[in-house]
Amino acid sequence: IRQSLCFLLFSSHVAAGLCKARPTDLVFIIDSSRSVRPSEFEQVKVFLAKVIEGLNVGPSATRVGVVNYASRVKNEVSLKTHRTKAGLIKAVTKIEPLSTGTMTGLAIQFAMNVAFSEAEGARAKSSDVGKVAIIVTDGRPQDNVKDIAQRARDAGIEIFAIGVGRVDMNTLRQMASDPLDDHVDYVESYSVIEKLTKKFQEAFCVSDLCATGDHDCEQVCISTPGSYKCACREGFTLMDNGRSCSACSNSATDVVFLIDGSKSVRPENFELVKKWINQIIDKLDVSETKAHVGLVQYSSTVKPEFPLGRYNNKKDLKEAVKKMDYLERGTMTGQALRYLVENSFSFGQGARPGVTKVGIVFTDGRSQDYIGEAAKKAKENGFKMYAVGVGNAVEDELKEIASEPTGEHYFYTADFKAMSQIAKKLQINVYDPCECDSLVKFQKKVEAALQALTRKHILYDSMSKRIALLENKIV
């Protein structure tokens, strides 16, 4: 097996030139607990080396790190250390198993806090640079993975989970990103793990189907790794078939709630706020192609609870809202608004081009930082901003956040228990689909009538010319 690794160092038939790769920070998280025999661990290293061989490795392309774990965690290869394939693969050949327990949660925590840090060579958070972790494990973890994996995914890390042998499949599903079918793999033994090589080489390939025209989008094509998705121009809505666009922008809306979780709200009132959010969700037409909802909580810090598009039905959305934990600190509304502007409505966080963007900001007190610049930027970006205040909220701040006309976009009540009335008044859907359909039908009828008149005019003009010619011949 070591000879296979060494051969890869000098292999001439590299796969890197076969496709264009999106710049990625990639970290392998490999289980070397006592259940992984030394010969099996060597097979894992061959798999890593073959995946690396197919990557476009470089400082401005793909950077690779390796985290080795058992009962403890060891950063074997830093993202900043090796900038060539040869150097990376040589470093992989030297990794030794730790041969103790299986602390997978600890390893994910380490990867998130250390391996993916800028100090270790990760690039600043950007929609242009992917963050990917590939976890390889053969057992049941001795610690909790569900919560820490969720935090890693919320931090923008895409997680692939590979299980071997008698692995716990439920644990793999708890770790992996959605859709699970694309991010969870199982092999019977380490001897066949190499069969996954092609899948992971292709996962980092970007075949630009939009550029080649190999798509069926009616208006806008957006490239994704190895595939594409359709979108519509401003003022149009993507239909349920995922390809066509309608001139009626009925309920295709990206809605992000920005919720104050400061200590002045108090736990019992925070529960009322969650019920209020779910009241508004009940009014939305939530689906894959219509309304998408994201949720961000803030206090002294900003905590993204879930991004746009993660949940595409009301039941799952409302359950996720109910599970939101109360932060209970300060009130940095300006910082939260900046996060909304810079992150929440980005394509990397699930926002869709050509779709109405709606921000709903809730607060119960005066902001401890400046909100003006971020509030202005949100509206300049075309976001429809609603501001909802309760108790000690400052009405001038609410008006500064709200879109024009201000009277329709900001709401205030002194009592948390009266928030349900605000939910009833708040109208998010901008267009009436019935009215819009009627306008489109009328427009089509007018166009058909004009075309008919034009044809008649052309026919009449042609006949007139022929009669004139005949008259001249007779004369």
N, C-alpha and C positions, 0 to 999 in steps of 0.2 A: 504494500500500500504506500509506503514511503517512496518507493521508486515511482509510483504513479504521480505522487505529488511533485517530485523532482522533475519528472517529464513535463508536467504542466508549465514549469518555469521556462522551458525552452520551446514550448509548442508553437508551431508557426501558423496553424489554422485557427486563428482567434475569431471569436464571434462578434467582437466589438464593432467591426466595420460593417456588420450586416444591418444595423439599425441605429437610429438616432436615440439617445437616451436623455431623459429629463435629468437635470442636476439633482442629485439625491445624497442625503446623509444617511448611510445604511449601517445599522449595527446588528450583528449576529449575537444572539443570547443563547449560549449552548450549555446544556445540562451535562455535567461530568460527575454526577453523583455515583455512589458505589454500585448502583445497579447497571451502570454503563461499563461494560468490560473494556479493557485497553484496546483490543482489536476493533471493537465497535466504535470507540472514540476516534480511532484512525480513519474509519470510514466516514465519520462526520466531517473530519478535516478535508478529506478528498472532495466531499460534496461542497463545502465552503469554497475550496480552491476552484472548482469547476464553475460555480456561479460567478466568482470574481473574474475568472477568465473571460466570461461573456460580457463584462461591464466596460463602460467607457470611464476608466479610472483617471482622475486628475483633480488638481486643486479647484478648478472651476466646473468640473463635471461630477463624477460620483466619488465620494469619500467613504471609506469603509473602516468600521471599528468592530472589535470582537470582545464580548463580555463572557467570561467563563464562570460558571457557578455550581455550587453544591450546597453545603451549609454556610459557606461564605462566598463572597463575590470577588472576582479578580478582573481588572481591566487589562486584558492581554494586548489588545491593539487599539490605540487611540485614533480617532478620526484625523488627527493632525500629524500622525507619525509617518505613514507611508503614502507616497503620492504616485507610486508605480505599481503595476500588477506583480512584477517580479518581487519587489520588496514585501508586498502584502502576503503573497503566497509563501514566501520563505518564512515570514513571521508566523503564519498559520501552522506550518510544519513543526514548529518548536513548542506549540502549546501542549502542556501536560495536564492530564485529568486530576481533579482535586479529590475525588473518591470519598466523599462524605455524604451528608444528607441532601435534601431537595428543597431549597428555599427559593422557589420560583418568584414569589411576590417580592422578596428582597432584591432579586436580580432585576426585575422590571423597575423597581424604585431606583436602584442604582443607575440603570440605563437612562432613566428620565432625568435624574438630578445631576449625574456626572458624565456619562458617556455622550449624551446629547447636549452638553453644555458648550458654550463658546470657548471656555477655557481649554476644553479637550479637542477643539477643532470644528465643532458644529457651526454652521452658518446662522446668522440672525434669522429670526422667523420671517418667512417670505412665501408668497404664493408660488414663487418661481423655483423654490428648492423643496423637494419632498423630504419628509422624515419617515424612515421605514425601519421597523425592527422585525427580524425573523427569529422566532424562538423555536429551538429544537429540544424536545424533552421526551423521556420514556416512562415517566412515573407520575404519581400523585403528589402534588406539592404539600409540604408540611406547614405552610402558612397560607394566608388569604391572598388570592390573586384578583378577585373580582373588582374590588374597589380601586386598587392601585392601577389595574389595567384600564379601568374607565378613566381615571385621571390622566393616564398617559395618552389615551385616545383624545380626550378633551384638549390636551396640550398640542394636538396636531400630529401625533405619531401614529402612522398606519402600522398595525400589528398583524403579521402572519404567524400562525401557530402550526407547527409540524409535530405530530405525535407519532411515536414509534412503539410497536409491541403492545404491552399491557397498559398503555397510557390511559388516563381518565379523560374521556372525550368531552364531558361536561366542562372540565377545566379549560380545555382548548377553546371551547365556544365562549367561555367567560373572558378569555384573553383577547380573542381575535376581533378585528374590525369588521364592520358590515360592508358588503353582504358576506355572510359566513361561508357560503359555498365557494367564494373566491379566496377566502383567507384562512380556511382550516384544511389541513391535509393530514392524511394518515398513511403510514406504511407499516407492513407487517414486521419488518426487521431492519436493522441498520444496513444489512447487506444490499437492500434494494432502494436505499434513500437517494441514490444517484439518479433514479428515474424522475425525480422532481427537478433536476437541474434545468431542463428545457423550460419548464413552467416559470421558474424564477428569472431566467435570462430574458424571457419574453415579457415578464412583468415590468422590466425596466426599459423595454423598448417602446419608442413612441412612433408608431406608424401613422403619419398624418393623413388620415383618410379624407379630411376636409380639403386639404391642399390638392389631393389627387382627384377629387370630385367623386370618389367612391362612397357616396352617401345619398340619402333620399330626403334630406331636410328641405322644406319649402322655402325658408328664408335664411336662417342663420345656422351654421354648423360650428360646433365647438369641439376641438380635438381633445380626447382623453387618451391615456396610455393604451395603445392597441385598439382603440375604438373611437367613438364620438357620441355626442348628444346634440339634439336639435334645440333651437331657441327661436324666438321671434323678435322682430324689430319693435321699438317703442310704440305702444298703442295697439299691439296685437297680442293674442293669447295662444299658447301652445295647446292644441287639441288633445283629446284622450289617446289618439293614435301615436302621439309622441313625435309627429313629423309635420303635420299641417298647422297653419296659423289662422286664427279667426280675428276679424276686425273688431270683435266684441271682447274687450278686456274685462270679462265679468269678475271672476273671483280668483284669477291667477295673481296672488299677492304673496310677498315675503314679509312676514310680520315678526319683529323682534321686540320682546318685552325687556325693559331695563328696570329692574326692581330694587328699590332701596331696602337693604337688610340691616340698617343701622340699629344701635341699641335702643334708640328712642321709640322704635316701632313696637317693641315688646312681643314676646312669643305668641300670646293669644291673638293679637292683631295680625301678626304675620300669617297665621292660619286663615284669617279672613281675606288677606291679600291673595293667597293661593286660590281660595274659592272664587274670588273676583276674576283672576286670570282665567280660570276654567269656565266661568260664565261667558267670557268673551270668546274663548275657543269654541264653545257650543254654537256661537253665531256664525262661525267661519265654515266655509266649504273645504274642509281639509282633505287633501288627496295628493297623489304623486304629481298631478299636473295643475292643481289649483292652489289652494292656500297652504303655504309652508310656515311653520312657527319655530322661532328660536327663543331662548331664555337666558338672560344674563342677570346675575345678582351682584350688587355692589354695596360696599360700606367704606372702610378705609382702603380696601383692595377691590379688584374686580374678579368675579368668579363666573366664567361661562358655564352654565348648567347643561345646556345642550344646544347644538348648532341647528341652523335651518335644514330641513329635509331629513333629519335623523328619524323622526316619527311622522308617518304619513296617514295616520288615522287618529280620530279624537280620543279613543280609549287609551292608546299608548301615550299620547301627549299628556292627557290629564293625570295619568298615573305618574309620569315623570315629574309633573308640577307638584304633585302631592309629596313626592320624596325629597323635594328641595329642603336642605337644612338651612337654618337661620344663622347668618354670619355674626350679627350682634356687635358691630364696632362703630366707626365714624360715618360721616356722610360726604364722600368725595364724588359729587355728582358730575363735576367737570371732567375728572379722570374717566368716569364711566361713559360719558358722552364721547370722549375721544376714542375709547375702545370701540364703541358702537360704530363710529365713523370709519375707523381704520381697519376693523376686523369683522364685525358681525355681518356686514353686508358685502363681504368680499366673496369671490367665487370659491376660494379655498374653504370658506365656512358654509358653503352650500347655496349661496345666493345665485339667482338665475338672471341672465341678461334680458332686458326688455320687459321685466316684470315690475309692477308697482312695489316700492319699498316703503314699509310703514314701521315707524318706531314708536313704541308706547312707553313713556317714562313715568314711573311712579315714585313719589317721594313724600316723606312726612315732615321734612324740616329744611332749614336753610343749608345750602351747600357750604362746605368748609374750604372749597377752592373755587377758582374762577370758571364760570360755565360759558361765557359769552362767545369765545372764539369757536369752541366745539359745536355749540348750538347753531351758530351761523353757518359753519361748514356743513353740518348735516342737511340744512335746508338748501344750501348751494349745490349739494350733490343730488338734489331732487328727492330726498327722503320726505315722506309725509309724516310729520312729527306731532304726536299727541302728548300732552303733559297733564298728569293727574296728581293733585296734591290733597293731602289729608292733614288735619291737626295743625301743626306749626309750619306747614309748607308756606313759602313766600310766593304770593301771587305774581309779583313782578318777575321772579325767576321762571315761573310756569309759563308766563306770556313770552318770555325770551326764548324758551325752548320750543313753544308751539308754532306750527305752520300758520300761514294766513288762509282764510280770515281767522284771527286769533280766537274770537268768540266761539268758533266751532271746534277748536282744537285744544282748548285747555279747560280743565274741570277742577273744581275744588269743593270739598266738604269738610266740615269740622269733625265728623264722626266716622270712624272706620265702618260702623254698621250700616252706614248709608251708601257704601261703595257700590252696592248692587244697582242702585239707581243710575250711577255713572255708567255701568256696564250696559244698561239698556239704552242710554243716550248715545254711546260711542258708536258711530257708523264708520266701519273700516272700508267696506266694499264701495268703490267710487262709482262703478257703472251699473246701470240697470240693464241686465242682459236682454230682457224682452224689448225694451225701448231701442237698444242697440241693434238687435236683430231686425226690427222693423225698419230702422234707418238704412241698414245694409240692403234689405230687400227693395226698399224704395229706390236706393241708389242704382241697383242693378236694373230695375224697371226703366228708370230714366235713361241709363246707358243704352239699353236695348232699343228704346224708342228713338233715341238720337241716331243710333246706327241704322235703323229702318228708314228714318227720314233722309239720312245721307245717301243710302242706296237708291231711294226714290229720286233724289235730286240728280244723282249721277246718271240714272236711267233716263230721266226727263231731258237732261242736258245732251245725252248721246242721241236720243230720238230727234231733238230739235236740230242738231247738226246734220243728221242724215236727211231730214225733210228739206233743209236748206240746200244740200247738195243735189237732191233730186229736182228741186225747183230750178236751180241753175242749169241743169242738163236739159230740162224741158224748154227753157228760154233759148 
